[in-house]
Amino acid sequence: MIDEQVEGLTRPDDWGRRRGSIRHEVSLPAIVFDRKNNAVACTIEDISSTGMALKIDLKTPEPGREALEQGTSGRLEFSVRLIDGSSQKVQAPVQIMWRTPVGLGLRFKRLDDNLRTALKAIAHAAVEARVSDPAQNRRGRSAEHRKVMLACRRTAERLLPNIIWTLRTETGRRLRHEADTSTPAQAREARAEADLLDEKAIPIGRTIERQFLQAFAVVSDLDQTQELTVAPMLLKRGDGSSGPRIEVVNDEEVEQDSTIIAIGHSAAEKFKLKLFQLNVRLANVLGHPLDPQENPLQPATTCRILWQATVEYCDSPRVRRCLHDAIRLRVVPLLGELYDAIDKTLDDERVPRAFDRID
């Protein structure tokens, strides 16, 4: 069993929490050996108490001879300067948890005193580097800011599953209703689309959650304190590129459906006062306003994420029509509940309301 108690990587008030472990971005040369003892030079880019993310540069292997396959075991070797100034060489047995053409994620098979001491030293150095960086000292990256914005993120994470579930079930229900009132050929198509929507429920949900939280991390500065980043296994290959890229929402790359834009504008008008109050409070926490084009709390951005994540996996004029009605009639009201919940979170964190100081 892995002992995860590593000072600097387990305290809840430290830098870099995401998922279940605190993370630190670093840059440390290392060598990773695969199960056949082939050595591959790499750079450690991310550490936690349970594993690391590595950057590698491998040539295209011969068929059947690919090194560092996902799920296999290996060994990592690196040297680190300890807090007392001495140098220490570390060897750690690892398991490869994920793999991309340019990187891989390792999980430690065991955490001994030697490795624990090295991880502590790396974490300490990473924190010291950030503290000495003037760009990290702005108000928006204070401990209090992170605490408030992480609380808001947790609130959004708690409510997102219900929004995603409502989107899928309501769209599927409308597709099946159309099947019941259509010709036999159209009914088969509608039922097949509803079945496909159910089949793709997990990737659609993960895409929505990933894009929403990634956008929230950017507008709330959490991405710059390593509080929230996109999981490496969710990277995908770009169009003809040699490396992976993060799949993000981009209006210039993805053609927008005019109907979803109209829904976003209508919802923004409906929640105008709530959004004003919420954005003022969050701006007070951050020390700067949220970018309206990237803010996932803006209905236009939320609806765009929901729409694109769905049509990427299941698209037809019928799906778009049912999706439009599902978002407009069932999902938009849930956005109001999301705004109220985040407002309540800000109350709990003692953030002043927008009108508190108006006489």
NORBEL-V400801 format. One record per helix or strand. SS is the DSSP state (h for helix, s for strand). FROM is the first residue (numbers start at 1). TO is the last residue. If there is no record, write none. Layout:
SS;FROM;TO
SS;FROM;TO
This chain:
s;17;18
s;21;22
s;24;33
s;39;47
s;51;56
s;73;81
s;87;100
s;103;108
h;113;131
h;134;136
h;139;141
h;143;180
h;184;199
h;201;219
h;222;225
h;232;234
s;236;237
s;244;245
h;258;270
h;272;286
h;299;311
h;317;348
